Amino acid sequence: MYFADLQPYTWFTSKRSGYTALAVGWLDSLFPYTIGPTPPAFQERLREHCACGVHAPMLGFHECDFCGKSHIFLEYGSKKVMTNNGEIWILDGNIVYAAPVMIHHYVTDHNYRPPQVFIDAVMRCPLPYEAAYQEIMQSWGETTFDYSRDYPFICSIRTP
C-alpha cells in the first residue's frame, strides 16, 4: 500500500480523537523516495518503536517491493520481531505519524530517509511501553499493545 510522505492518513485512525494522522514510509517500487543517511541514534530509536509497539497488526505479510523479501525480522534483545506486518504510531503533539513496521527495513537496508519532522518526532516520542505514550493514546480513545506480549504467535520468535 502506498501513501506519499506526510499525506493525511486515515486507514486505521479513529474519528473520535483530536489528532491529525500523517503517513510516513509507505513506500512502493513504482514511486521514488528520498535517499540519504540517517543518524544511528534515530535508527536505534526507530528499532525500539518497531519492536515494542505495533498498532493494527494485519493478517498476512507484506513483501518488500525493493528486495523481494517476504519475512523480514528485526532483532531486538533476545527475540526477533517480524517487521512486515502492522504499523507504528509516532506521537508528536497532536500529530500522529503512521508508518509501516517495515520502515526500519527501508531505512537500514534501502537507505530511505524519512522527512526530518518524522526523524525529530521519533527521537522525542515516548516508547510505546512507557506510561506517557499509553496515556496519550488512551486520552485519544485509542489502544496500544506490545507486539511480543499480546501477539507472540504472529510476530515474535525466540532466538536460540
C-alpha positions as CSV (number, residue, x, y, z in Angstrom):
1,M,0.0,0.0,0.0
2,Y,1.5,3.4,-1.0
3,F,1.0,6.8,0.7
4,A,3.1,9.8,-0.1
5,D,5.1,11.0,2.9
6,L,3.2,13.5,5.1
7,Q,-0.2,13.0,3.3
8,P,-3.2,12.6,5.6
9,Y,-3.5,9.0,6.8
10,T,-7.0,7.6,7.5
11,W,-6.5,3.8,7.2
12,F,-6.6,2.9,10.9
13,T,-7.4,6.1,12.7
14,S,-10.4,7.0,14.9
15,K,-12.8,9.8,14.0
16,R,-13.4,10.4,17.7
17,S,-9.9,11.9,18.5
18,G,-8.4,15.3,18.2
19,Y,-5.2,14.3,16.4
20,T,-4.1,14.6,12.8
21,A,-2.6,11.4,11.3
22,L,0.1,11.7,8.6
23,A,1.6,8.9,6.6
24,V,5.4,8.3,6.5
25,G,7.3,5.4,5.0
26,W,4.6,3.7,3.0
27,L,6.9,3.0,0.0
28,D,6.3,1.3,-3.3
29,S,8.8,0.5,-6.0
30,L,6.6,2.4,-8.5
31,F,7.2,5.7,-6.7
32,P,10.6,7.5,-6.0
33,Y,11.6,8.1,-2.4
34,T,14.1,10.2,-0.6
35,I,17.5,8.6,-0.1
36,G,20.1,9.6,2.4
37,P,21.9,8.8,5.6
38,T,20.0,8.8,8.9
39,P,21.6,9.2,12.4
40,P,22.4,5.9,14.2
41,A,20.5,7.2,17.3
42,F,17.4,7.6,15.1
43,Q,17.8,4.1,13.7
44,E,18.1,2.6,17.2
45,R,15.1,4.6,18.5
46,L,13.1,3.6,15.4
47,R,14.1,-0.1,16.1
48,E,12.6,0.2,19.6
49,H,9.4,1.6,18.3
50,C,9.1,-1.1,15.7
51,A,9.9,-3.9,18.1
52,C,7.8,-2.7,21.1
53,G,4.6,-1.0,19.8
54,V,2.6,-2.0,16.9
55,H,-0.8,-0.6,16.0
56,A,-3.2,-2.5,13.8
57,P,-1.3,-5.8,13.1
58,M,-2.7,-7.4,9.9
59,L,-3.3,-10.9,8.9
60,G,-0.7,-11.9,6.3
61,F,2.6,-10.2,5.4
62,H,3.8,-7.5,3.1
63,E,6.7,-8.4,0.8
64,C,9.3,-5.7,0.3
65,D,8.9,-4.2,-3.1
66,F,12.6,-3.4,-3.4
67,C,14.4,-6.7,-2.4
68,G,11.5,-9.2,-2.6
69,K,11.9,-10.5,1.0
70,S,8.7,-11.7,2.4
71,H,9.7,-12.4,6.0
72,I,11.8,-9.6,7.4
73,F,12.9,-9.8,11.1
74,L,14.2,-7.1,13.4
75,E,16.5,-8.3,16.2
76,Y,15.6,-6.8,19.5
77,G,17.1,-8.1,22.7
78,S,16.7,-11.9,22.8
79,K,13.9,-12.0,20.2
80,K,13.3,-11.5,16.5
81,V,10.2,-9.4,15.6
82,M,8.6,-9.7,12.2
83,T,8.5,-6.3,10.6
84,N,6.3,-6.8,7.6
85,N,3.0,-6.7,9.4
86,G,1.3,-3.8,11.1
87,E,2.2,-0.2,11.7
88,I,3.7,2.1,14.3
89,W,2.4,5.4,15.5
90,I,4.9,8.1,16.4
91,L,3.2,10.8,18.6
92,D,4.3,14.4,18.3
93,G,1.9,16.9,20.0
94,N,-1.5,16.5,18.2
95,I,0.1,14.8,15.2
96,V,0.5,11.0,14.8
97,Y,2.9,9.8,12.2
98,A,1.6,6.4,11.0
99,A,4.4,4.2,9.4
100,P,4.6,0.6,8.5
101,V,6.7,-1.5,10.8
102,M,8.8,-2.2,7.7
103,I,10.1,1.4,7.9
104,H,13.1,0.2,9.8
105,H,14.0,-2.2,7.0
106,Y,13.5,0.6,4.4
107,V,15.8,3.0,6.4
108,T,18.6,0.4,7.2
109,D,18.5,-1.7,4.0
110,H,17.3,0.6,1.3
111,N,18.7,3.9,2.5
112,Y,15.3,5.6,2.8
113,R,15.4,8.9,4.6
114,P,12.1,9.9,6.1
115,P,11.2,13.6,6.4
116,Q,13.2,15.4,9.1
117,V,10.0,16.1,11.1
118,F,9.5,12.4,11.4
119,I,13.1,11.8,12.5
120,D,12.7,14.5,15.1
121,A,9.4,13.1,16.3
122,V,10.9,9.6,16.7
123,M,13.6,11.0,18.9
124,R,11.0,12.8,21.1
125,C,8.2,10.3,21.2
126,P,8.0,8.1,24.3
127,L,8.3,4.4,23.6
128,P,5.0,2.5,23.3
129,Y,5.5,0.6,26.6
130,E,6.1,3.8,28.5
131,A,3.2,5.3,30.6
132,A,3.4,8.7,28.8
133,Y,2.8,7.1,25.4
134,Q,-0.1,5.0,26.7
135,E,-1.7,7.9,28.5
136,I,-1.7,10.0,25.3
137,M,-3.2,7.1,23.3
138,Q,-5.9,6.5,25.9
139,S,-6.8,10.2,26.0
140,W,-7.5,9.9,22.3
141,G,-9.6,6.8,22.8
142,E,-7.0,4.6,21.1
143,T,-5.5,1.4,22.4
144,T,-1.9,0.2,22.5
145,F,-0.3,-3.2,22.9
146,D,3.1,-4.8,23.0
147,Y,3.7,-6.9,19.8
148,S,5.7,-9.5,21.7
149,R,3.4,-9.7,24.7
150,D,0.0,-9.6,23.0
151,Y,0.7,-11.3,19.7
152,P,3.7,-13.6,20.1
153,F,2.3,-16.2,17.7
154,I,2.3,-13.7,14.9
155,C,5.3,-11.5,15.4
156,S,7.9,-12.8,17.7
157,I,10.1,-15.9,17.9
158,R,12.7,-16.5,20.5
159,T,16.3,-16.7,19.3
160,P,18.2,-19.8,20.2
